[in-house]
Amino acid sequence: MTVYSIEVDKVSKSYGGVVANHEISLKVEKGKITGMIGPNGSGKTTMFNSIVGYHPIDGGSIKFNGEEISKLRVQQIARRGLLRTFQQTRIYSKMDCVNNMLISIPHRKASWRDMLTSYSREDYETAETLLEFVGLYQKRNLISGELSFGQQKLLEFAMALMNKPEVLLLDEPTAGINPTLINGLIDRLHRANTEFGITLFVIEHNMRVIMNMAEKIYCLAHGELLAEGTPDQIQTDQRVIDAYLGAH
């Protein structure tokens, strides 16, 4: 029996009079890599924001591991193991890479003052292991704001892994990354999926990347679900072809 980590059922979201998502339904299979594509303005990021609790939805249902989460806050959802990354990196640019990793650990202390003084040796080892995993070990003591944009994205990915997520939503992971680094990033995403057992849900504009990575792909256009299927089905779907050609 197929087990789904995320189940979205007829979810709608509007901003003022603008409909960003209209009755979208999709499922993310546990342990797999699922993709979401669509022209700019098609509602992909809004859907990600809805899933992780960044805004209330207007209607529909969102379930994580069978539990309704559409009324929960971001932190409540994150504590259940559902996290996301962003198109623009969200790192602590004045801190070095190791401290970026440490501050990403779910912290239950009330005081920010305690944050950099209460980590165990194991925490440091985990941080350095994950920095090595994403190829940033040699830069672990550099101030993160000095990294290239692509390296900052790799750092953000490592920071997300520090939380030991069950499901990770990645918003344009290859955008702005030097083409020479993309294959390495793809390899690390696959390894996060296979070795760490993390379910991935990926928004991606690079068609070569998403077609080689995802087992199932959803295509949005004008805030609605346009098509769904395997990479082969999506690549030959005339509705998808028209949506992209019409967007340029």
NURO-679593 format. One record per residue: residue in three letters; x, y, z of N, C-alpha, C in turn. Coordinates in pm, whole numbers, plus 50000, padded with zeros to 5 digits. Last residue first. Layout:
N
ALAXYZXYZXYZ/...
***
This chain:
248
HIS506825323747770508035330647724507725339647605/ALA504595309547828505145317947936506345326047892/GLY503915292947629503115305047642503635314547746/LEU505635272247678505845280347558505095293347567/TYR504465262747915505815268047915506095276647793/ALA501905254947829502045263947944503415270447945/ASP502455236647623501805249347593501985259447705/ILE503575215747776504345222247670503775235947637/VAL501345209047930502555213947994503415221447894/ARG499605200147734499195211247821500405217447889/GLN500915178247624500775190347543500365202347627/ASP503325159047771501955164047791501805177547719/THR505855149647770505105148247644503675153147656/GLN506805153848026507555159447913506785159147782/ILE505015138648180504985153248187505675159548066/GLN505745112348119504375117048090504315132248087/ASP508395111948210508095109348069506715114448030/PRO508025116948490508755126348404508455124348256/THR504555108548563505975105648563506695116048478/GLY502155133748674502575121248613504055118848630/GLU499795159948612500615152148704500995139148636/ALA498705193548538499005179748501499805173148611/LEU497685216648663497525214648519497705200048479/LEU496175231148929496925219248890496635216248744/GLU496405267248931495655254648928496575243148889/GLY497715291348902497175287849032496395274949038/HIS498705291248641497645300648678496935296448807/ALA499755258248678499675269648587498485278148629/LEU501855231248785500855241448812500895252048702/CYS502495197348779502675209848706501525219248737/TYR504275172648955503035180348942503365193348869/ILE505845141448911505915155948897504505161548884/LYS507765114649044506445119949005506535135149005/GLU510415111949076509685100349025508265104148982/ALA513055135349002511755131749060511155119348996/MET515515137648853515485135848998514175129849048/ASN515365143148588516285132648629516205129148777/MET513575164048586513215151848513514115140148552/ILE514965183648728513775177648788513375164748718/VAL517165189448552517345185348691516125177748742/ARG515985197348315516885185848315517055180448457/MET514545220248396513835208148355514735195848355/ASN514755241748644515665234648555515055221148518/HIS512965249348833512775254548698513655247348597/GLU511375232249099512575234149019512215239148880/ILE510545221349417510185230749311511455233249231/VAL510265189749566511175199349505510485207949400/PHE510375170749840509365176949753510045189349697/LEU511695140649974511925153849917510785158049826/THR512255122550268511345124850157511565139050106/ILE515235108050373514425120150377513555120950250/GLY517115087950422515695084550421514765096550424/PHE519795090450401519185095850523517695092850532/GLU520175077150156520985073550273520365078350403/THR518195087349976518445072949988519175069050116/ASN518045115750021516845107550004517125092750034/ALA520665123250027519815126650142518545118250140/ARG521375114549771521925107649888521125110750014/HIS519995132949612519695118549600520185111049724/LEU521335155849698519895154549721519475139949712/ARG523895150349605523675151349750522185150449784/ASP523475150749328523965138549392523695138749542/ILE522755177549297521795166949265522185153949334/LEU525195189549365524025191749449522975180949425/GLY526795180849154527145177149291525975178849385/ASN525535193248941525555178648947525895173649087/ILE526015220749007524655215149006524665199949017/LEU528465232248983528105226949115526785219349115/THR528615242048729529585231648765529265225348901/PRO526725262748726526415249948661527375238648698/ASN526275279349032527165277148919526895263448858/ILE522955287549120524155279549147524965278049019/GLY520575299849068521705308149106522975300749135/ALA518715271449160518675285249107519865293149159/THR518545246449271519675248949180519715263249127/PRO516245246549437517565244049496518735247149403/GLU513465257649449514485261449350515915258949402/ASP512805247849757512285257649661513435262449572/LEU512095217849904513195225849849512665234749738/LEU511085203050194510595209950075511685219450028/LEU511555172450347512175185350318511625190850188/VAL510635151650613510305156450478510915170250461/GLU512045147850844511465136050779511135139350634/PRO515145163650934513755163850888513325150250834/LYS517335171151116516905157251093515445156651046/ASN518425195651131517175193751204516635179551194/MET520475194650956520825194851098519595192351185/LEU519315198550712519615184750750519955183750899/ALA519295226550714518015219250719518245204850763/MET522015231050690521315235750810519965228650826/ALA522465220950434523075214250549522385218250679/PHE521035240650292520645226550282521195218750401/GLU522575262850354521185262450398520645248050394/LEU524955255550224524935257150370523505256250422/LEU524095256349960524535243550016524545244050168/LYS523605283649947522495274249930522855260449984/GLN526195293049977525205296450080523995287150069/GLN527265284049737527735278149863526795281249978/GLY525865301049563525695286649554526145279549681/PHE526885325849643525455323049658525195307949655/SER529985321549829529225324349707527755320949730/LEU530605334850161530465323850066529765328649939/GLU530465354950340531555355650243531505344350140/GLY528505348850518528215359450422529295361050316/SER529725330850689528875325550582528525336150477/ILE533115331350760531845338350781530945335150662/LEU534695298950790534485311650720533165317950761/ASN534925273950893535205285150984535085298750918/ARG534375256850679533525256350797533725268250892/LYS535505251650439535085265450462534285266850592/GLN535905224850424537105233450421536765247950452/TYR533245215850417534065213650536535275222950540/LEU531395216550217531805229350275532725227850396/GLY530045195150100531245200350036531765213450092/VAL527995183050230527615192650124528835199050058/PHE529485167050409528525160750316528165170150201/GLU530755185950566531555177750474530665171350368/LEU528545194750704529255204250618530155196850520/LEU528005171250841527055175750740527675186350649/THR530245170251010529965159150918529025163550807/GLU529945193751157531085192451066530885181050967/ALA527585187751299527665199551213528785198051111/THR528385165151443527305164051344527355175651246/GLU530325176751606530705166251512529655164551403/TYR528765194251756529825199551670530235189351565/ASP527135175651888526535185951802527565191451704/GLU529045161752037528315154651932527655164451834/ARG529735180552222530735176552124530065169452006/SER526845202552256527705191352293528755188752186/TYR526145236352340526165225452243527175214752285/SER525845260152473525225248352530525195236452434/THR526575284252373527375279152484526865265852536/LEU524965296652193526275292252145527145286652256/MET522545301752344522565293752222523935288552181/ASP522065316952563522565303452586522965296352457/ARG520955340052470522305340952527522935327052543/TRP518365335452409519315335252297520745334852349/SER516445315852631517355326952614518285325052493/ALA514955292852647514245305452623515195316852585/LYS515665262252475515985272252577515335285552543/ARG515285245252270514155247052361514445256852474/HIS515995243951931516485248452062515315251652153/PRO517015224751671515805228751745516175231551890/ILE519875238651522519345227851604518085232651674/SER520895260851408519765254651340519165243151419/ILE523115268051536521935275951569520685270251502/LEU524935250651415524535248451554523245255951588/MET525205261451157524695247851176524165245951318/ASN526315286251215525055285551142524405271851162/ASN528685277351328527675283151416526325284451347/VAL529975268151093529685258851203528605264451294/CYS530245291650937529375280750893529005271151007/ASP530025322151136530715312351053529795300451026/MET527735350251097528305338851171529095329851078/LYS526525368350942527625373451025528305362351104/SER524395355650816525535359750735526725364850815/TYR522645329550857523095339950949524435344850895/ILE520345324450581521445320550667521785332150759/ARG518405317750354518165323350487519225317650579/THR518435325050002518935318150119518605325550249/GLN515605324349802516685332649854517135326749988/GLN513955301549799514635305949677515825314749713/PHE514415279850091513845291150018514625294249891/THR513245248950246514275259050216513655269150121/ARG511285234150513511475238950377512705247950368/LEU510075204850696510825217350683510895221550537/LEU508695184350926508415189650793509045203550781/GLY508705174051184509675168851088509475173550945/ARG507295184851385506815171851338507715165951231/ARG508425209351408508735199651512508245185651476/ALA507195222251193508625218951186508995208351289/ILE504635226451297504815217551181506265213051171/GLN505215244351499504535231851532504695221651421/GLN506325265151351507175257651443506535244451485/VAL504045274151199505275269251135506085260451229/ARG500925261951344501935272151314503185265551256/LEU497985245551205499155246251292500095257451249/LYS495945240651036495695250751140496905252751232/SER496775220350872496515233450811496225244450912/ILE497235194450940498195204450991497875218650944/GLU495945163251021495615176450966496535186951027/GLU497875134350969497395144351066497115157550996/GLY499095117750784497705115150821497085124950918/ASN501575129550741501495116350806500095113650861/PHE499835158150713501205153250721501175140450803/LYS497395173950509497745163950609499205160050597/ILE495235199550446496625195650431496955186050545/SER492275209350271492905201650379494365198850344/GLY490125238150206490795225650176491465219550297/GLY490735273850209489875262050207490665249750171/ASP492625292750261491225297050255490265285250256/ILE495285288250500494655285750371493195290050377/PRO497565310450663496375302050666495835299950525/HIS501135306950611499915314850607498715305550614/TYR503085288850669503445302950667502245312150653/GLY502845260650680502155268950779502505283650779/VAL503755243650487504575244950608504015255050708/ILE501745245750289502055232750349502795234350480/SER501845272750214500635267350276500955254450351/ASN504345274350093504075282250214502845277050288/PHE503895257549871504885253849973504605261250103/MET501965273549740501615260149787502595255349893/THR503515295949681502345297349769501935283749824/THR505275284649498505795288749629504645290849728/LYS503425279749282504225269049344504685272849485/GLY501925296649124501425293249257502235282849332/SER502805307348888501805296548879501295291949014/GLY504775325948867503445330648902502375319948899/ASN506565309948607506555319848714505135324648739/PRO505265276748524505795289948490505815299048613/GLY506215246548696505215255848647505855269148616/ILE506555217648913507025227248814505885236448774/MET507665196349159506585205649123507175216149029/GLY508395161649241508695174749186507465183149163/THR509515139349491508395144449411508735158449364/ILE511145111349587511395125149546510285129249451/LYS510125090949875510385093649734510795108149712/GLY509275086450132510525080550090510925083249947/LYS505835088850061506875087550164508105080650105/GLU504645110049805504845096549857506035095949951/VAL502455135349819503895132949818504145119449884/LYS499735146749623500245137749726501745135649708/LEU497235172549570498445165049534498885156449653/SER495025196949454495175184349526496435177249476/ILE493765229749471494855220849429494895208449519/GLU491895251849458491485237949475492535228149421/HIS494045274749351492625271849343492385256849345/ASN496285299749457496025285349442494535283049442/ALA495915327149419497245321149402497165306149383/VAL493855351249306493835337149343495205331149314/VAL493445383149427494275374849339494285360449390/GLY492245400849595491415395049489492175385749396/GLY494065391149868493155401449819492255395149713/TYR495195361949774495735374049836494915385749783/SER494015328649839493965341249765494625352249845/LYS494055294049808494625305449878494585317649787/SER492905260349854492825273249786493435284049874/VAL493065225549810493535237249885493475249749797/LYS492235198449766491425209949725491775222649803/ASP494465184349973493165181649912492385194649892/VAL497525169150011496885182149992495575179649917/GLU499505150650209498285149450128497585163050127/ILE502685137150264501885149250251500675146350162/SER503445110150274503855119250381502965131650383/TYR501685080350203501955094250165502355102350288/VAL502175047850090502095056550208502505070650166/THR500565022149916501335034549907501095043150030/MET500844988150000500005000050000500885012550000/
***
